[in-house]
Amino acid sequence: MTSCDIPGLKVPRSRFPDPEQDLPQQGSEARLVLAGGCFWCVEAVYLAINGVTRVESGYAGGSAETANYQAVGSGTSGHAEVVDVHYDPSKVSFGELLKVFFSVAHDPTQLNRQGNDRGTQYRSAVFYETDEQKQVTEAYIRQLDAAGVYPEPIVTRLEPLDAFYPAEEYHQNFAARNPYQPYVMAAAAPKVEKLVANYPDRLKPEYVQSDNDQ
């Protein structure tokens, strides 16, 4: 695993377009399953967002028999590394979480890779549970492509969520538990820093920087 960023982003993250379509902010809990490269990085970003109640790293897109780190890492199991994001729709919307996914959490223009992490297990994908999730995501991808926020087309796949398989326990909350691990320092921490810098109104209180932290 190696560091990656979004070098082709053509607009500041703080001015990244809001989704023109979104899901109703109703109910007490909803979920969104996302694949954007190494799940350590994506998990770290979503744990910082206010309204997110739980994030679990895992695998989707393949069978239960090969839903383990060794098999998935071979790139032959069909799975992607994913994060299962549970959130309170009254505090943060589906569309707002998509905005973070496309602007901070990963580079959606890289096909079956993130930086030097290569293979279908690192593909960009949204695993949808409902037709409404699929429609909102498709509309947002069209919106971003039409706005030209990236120099290349977005290659994010939309795949039905047939099953989510939790990853091994040592992968859970990995960045927070291993802040000085080289990959975390090179890839996960900078993404969280970008989230903090560009979306301060979306953060949990413990991530909000005071004037003394500036």
C-alpha positions as CSV (number, residue, x, y, z in Angstrom):
1,M,0.0,0.0,0.0
2,T,1.3,3.4,-0.9
3,S,0.2,7.1,-0.7
4,C,-2.3,8.5,-3.1
5,D,-4.2,11.8,-3.5
6,I,-6.4,13.5,-6.0
7,P,-4.0,15.6,-8.1
8,G,-6.4,16.2,-10.9
9,L,-9.1,17.9,-8.8
10,K,-9.9,21.2,-10.7
11,V,-11.9,23.0,-8.0
12,P,-11.1,23.6,-4.4
13,R,-12.7,21.0,-2.1
14,S,-14.5,23.8,-0.2
15,R,-16.3,24.7,-3.4
16,F,-17.0,21.1,-4.6
17,P,-20.5,21.0,-6.0
18,D,-23.3,19.8,-3.7
19,P,-25.5,17.1,-5.1
20,E,-28.5,18.5,-7.0
21,Q,-30.4,15.3,-6.0
22,D,-30.5,13.7,-2.5
23,L,-32.4,11.3,-0.4
24,P,-34.9,12.5,2.2
25,Q,-33.4,13.2,5.6
26,Q,-35.8,10.9,7.4
27,G,-35.4,8.1,9.9
28,S,-32.9,7.4,12.7
29,E,-30.3,5.4,10.9
30,A,-29.3,4.6,7.3
31,R,-26.2,3.1,5.7
32,L,-23.9,3.6,2.7
33,V,-21.3,1.1,1.6
34,L,-18.4,2.6,-0.3
35,A,-15.2,1.3,-2.0
36,G,-12.4,3.7,-2.5
37,G,-9.1,1.9,-2.3
38,C,-7.6,0.9,1.1
39,F,-10.4,0.8,3.6
40,W,-8.1,2.2,6.4
41,C,-8.2,5.6,4.6
42,V,-11.9,5.7,3.8
43,E,-12.8,4.5,7.3
44,A,-10.7,7.2,8.9
45,V,-12.4,10.0,6.9
46,Y,-16.0,8.9,7.7
47,L,-15.3,8.4,11.4
48,A,-14.7,12.1,11.6
49,I,-18.0,13.2,10.1
50,N,-20.8,14.4,12.4
51,G,-23.9,12.3,12.1
52,V,-21.9,9.1,11.3
53,T,-22.7,6.7,14.1
54,R,-20.6,3.6,13.0
55,V,-18.1,2.7,10.4
56,E,-16.9,-0.9,9.7
57,S,-14.3,-2.0,7.3
58,G,-15.0,-5.1,5.2
59,Y,-15.5,-6.7,1.8
60,A,-18.3,-6.6,-0.8
61,G,-18.8,-7.9,-4.3
62,G,-17.7,-11.5,-3.8
63,S,-18.7,-14.7,-1.9
64,A,-18.5,-15.5,1.8
65,E,-16.0,-18.2,1.2
66,T,-13.2,-15.8,0.1
67,A,-14.1,-12.8,2.2
68,N,-10.8,-12.6,4.0
69,Y,-7.8,-10.3,3.6
70,Q,-5.5,-12.8,2.0
71,A,-7.9,-13.8,-0.7
72,V,-9.2,-10.3,-1.4
73,G,-5.6,-9.0,-1.6
74,S,-4.9,-11.5,-4.4
75,G,-7.4,-9.5,-6.6
76,T,-9.1,-12.6,-7.8
77,S,-12.0,-13.0,-5.3
78,G,-14.2,-10.3,-6.9
79,H,-14.5,-8.4,-3.6
80,A,-13.6,-4.7,-3.1
81,E,-12.3,-3.3,0.2
82,V,-15.3,-1.3,1.5
83,V,-16.5,0.6,4.5
84,D,-20.0,0.2,5.8
85,V,-21.1,3.7,7.0
86,H,-24.0,4.0,9.3
87,Y,-25.4,7.5,9.8
88,D,-28.2,9.6,11.2
89,P,-30.1,11.1,8.3
90,S,-31.3,14.0,10.4
91,K,-27.7,15.1,10.9
92,V,-26.0,14.3,7.6
93,S,-27.5,13.3,4.2
94,F,-26.7,10.6,1.8
95,G,-25.7,13.2,-0.8
96,E,-23.4,15.0,1.7
97,L,-21.6,11.7,2.4
98,L,-21.3,11.2,-1.4
99,K,-19.7,14.6,-1.7
100,V,-17.0,13.7,0.8
101,F,-16.4,10.4,-1.0
102,F,-15.8,12.1,-4.4
103,S,-13.8,15.0,-3.1
104,V,-11.7,13.7,-0.2
105,A,-11.9,10.0,0.4
106,H,-10.4,8.8,-2.9
107,D,-9.8,9.6,-6.6
108,P,-12.8,8.4,-8.5
109,T,-11.0,8.7,-11.9
110,Q,-8.6,5.9,-11.3
111,L,-9.7,2.5,-12.6
112,N,-9.1,-0.5,-10.4
113,R,-6.5,1.3,-8.4
114,Q,-5.7,4.1,-5.9
115,G,-2.2,5.4,-6.4
116,N,0.1,2.4,-6.5
117,D,-2.5,0.2,-4.9
118,R,-3.6,-1.8,-7.9
119,G,-6.2,-4.4,-8.5
120,T,-10.0,-4.7,-8.6
121,Q,-10.1,-4.9,-4.8
122,Y,-9.2,-1.2,-4.9
123,R,-11.9,-0.2,-7.3
124,S,-14.0,2.8,-6.9
125,A,-17.6,1.7,-6.2
126,V,-20.9,2.6,-4.5
127,F,-22.7,-0.6,-3.3
128,Y,-26.3,0.4,-3.3
129,E,-29.2,-1.1,-1.3
130,T,-32.1,0.7,-3.0
131,D,-32.9,2.1,-6.4
132,E,-33.1,5.5,-4.8
133,Q,-29.4,5.3,-3.7
134,K,-28.5,4.2,-7.2
135,Q,-30.4,7.0,-8.9
136,V,-28.9,9.7,-6.6
137,T,-25.4,8.4,-7.1
138,E,-25.8,8.2,-10.9
139,A,-27.1,11.7,-11.0
140,Y,-24.2,13.1,-8.9
141,I,-21.6,11.4,-11.1
142,R,-23.3,13.0,-14.2
143,Q,-23.3,16.3,-12.4
144,L,-19.6,16.1,-11.5
145,D,-18.6,15.0,-15.0
146,A,-20.7,17.8,-16.6
147,A,-19.1,20.4,-14.3
148,G,-15.6,19.2,-15.2
149,V,-14.3,18.9,-11.7
150,Y,-11.8,16.3,-12.9
151,P,-9.8,16.2,-16.1
152,E,-10.8,12.6,-16.6
153,P,-14.2,10.9,-16.5
154,I,-15.3,9.4,-13.2
155,V,-15.1,5.6,-13.3
156,T,-16.9,4.8,-10.1
157,R,-19.0,1.6,-10.4
158,L,-22.5,1.2,-9.1
159,E,-23.0,-2.4,-7.8
160,P,-25.9,-3.9,-5.9
161,L,-25.0,-4.7,-2.3
162,D,-25.6,-8.5,-2.1
163,A,-23.7,-8.9,1.2
164,F,-21.3,-7.1,3.4
165,Y,-18.6,-9.2,5.1
166,P,-16.8,-7.5,8.1
167,A,-13.0,-7.5,7.8
168,E,-10.7,-9.0,10.4
169,E,-10.7,-7.3,13.8
170,Y,-7.3,-5.8,13.4
171,H,-8.5,-3.8,10.4
172,Q,-11.2,-2.0,12.4
173,N,-10.5,1.6,13.3
174,F,-7.0,0.9,12.1
175,A,-5.8,4.5,11.5
176,A,-6.8,5.7,15.0
177,R,-5.2,2.7,16.6
178,N,-2.0,2.9,14.5
179,P,-1.4,6.6,13.9
180,Y,2.4,6.2,13.3
181,Q,2.1,3.3,10.9
182,P,3.8,4.5,7.7
183,Y,0.9,4.0,5.4
184,V,-1.5,5.7,7.8
185,M,0.8,8.7,8.1
186,A,1.3,8.9,4.3
187,A,-2.2,8.3,3.1
188,A,-4.9,8.2,5.7
189,A,-3.9,11.1,7.9
190,P,-3.6,13.6,4.9
191,K,-7.2,12.7,3.8
192,V,-8.5,13.4,7.3
193,E,-6.5,16.7,7.3
194,K,-8.2,17.7,4.0
195,L,-11.6,16.9,5.4
196,V,-10.9,19.0,8.5
197,A,-9.6,21.9,6.5
198,N,-12.3,22.0,3.9
199,Y,-15.5,20.8,5.7
200,P,-15.2,22.1,9.2
201,D,-19.0,22.3,9.5
202,R,-19.3,18.5,8.9
203,L,-17.0,17.4,11.7
204,K,-17.6,15.7,15.0
205,P,-16.7,18.0,17.9
206,E,-13.5,16.2,18.7
207,Y,-12.1,17.0,15.2
208,V,-12.9,20.7,15.2
209,Q,-9.8,22.8,15.4
210,S,-9.7,25.6,17.9
211,D,-7.9,28.9,17.1
212,N,-5.0,27.7,19.2
213,D,-4.6,24.7,16.9
214,Q,-4.3,26.7,13.7
